[in-house]
């Protein structure tokens, strides 16, 4: 089956320039999320928890019961309604104590299903070992298991992983860098042209303060906070986020052979070139013929292989691109003559090797 070819191209009219807010282009250095990790137990499962092979879940339950004054040996219990899980979360920048955040829960042992389970009190730690949040609550899974046994059971999605919306409470303020006299912003996609335009937009906005911004490299812009804005750093950052910049991006073509998708920009140009493309296929088939002897004869039944070789060569298809042709026009021309995604990808790769197209070619 031939995958249909899908072409996506983004066009910008000549009367409007693509501009983007700084909020989408940059992040403040030191202001970021922090990952948290915890180990806990999910209880209340309907016999779908960890089995005897997962011994550490029984050890965890025994330790928890011991802290509550109930002493029981881990080897003396057989509990199928609990599961050991890993709990992960992202702690937002400037998160204050009392803020609730979402958490993700994933089975650590051989539990079959976390549906209907309840996560009990679980501390969430950062890489330095400090506890920044505490998680607890009912687990919401995106899948389920119906039926019993391996032969007559139906599984949808992944019932051994789930999440708890607002399932953790922040207990300690997030480690974030407070913007000071000099603020450094990082470009999400480093580019020298974009960094220079960001610095120029900031200097034009605060022209009465002199040059307050400077592009240090392709991914970092240093901004000196004006004296009148230093008591109001948050308002100054809000003012910066609202500035618009025309971001510059290198010409890139994304090819996905599996889905037949091609994504490119309008600025991708192709040099004058002639393209000739054809295909040769060779198919070898082996059929086994049975030779049956006549009745009452002394012959034997013989199986004889019959090998057939078929060669099919398509006629060469010719395309001539004049000066100023775009990659989009090439793809549409190839579509009109019935080219497959495999043909288009092969042609683009050969064009890049011949130096006829100045763009980054990425096959995914």
Secondary structure, 3 states (H helix, E strand, C coil): CCCCCEEEEECCCCCCCCCEEHHHHEEECCCCCEEEEEEEEEECCCCCCCCCCCHHHHHHHHHHHHHCCCCCCHHHCCCCCEEEEEEEEEECCCCCCCCEEEEEEEECCCCCCCCCCEEEEEEEECCCCCEEEEEEEECEECCEEECCCCCCCEEECCCCEEEEEEEEEECCCCCCCCCCCEEEEEECCCCHHHHHHHHHHHHHHCHHHCCCEEEEECCEEEEECCHHHHHHHHHHHHHHHCCEECCCCCCEEEEECCCCEEEEECCCEECCEEEEECCEEEEEEEEEEEECCCCCCCCCCEEEEEEEEEEEECCCEEEEECCCCEHHHHHHHHHHCCCCHHHHHHHHHHHHHHCCECCEEEEC
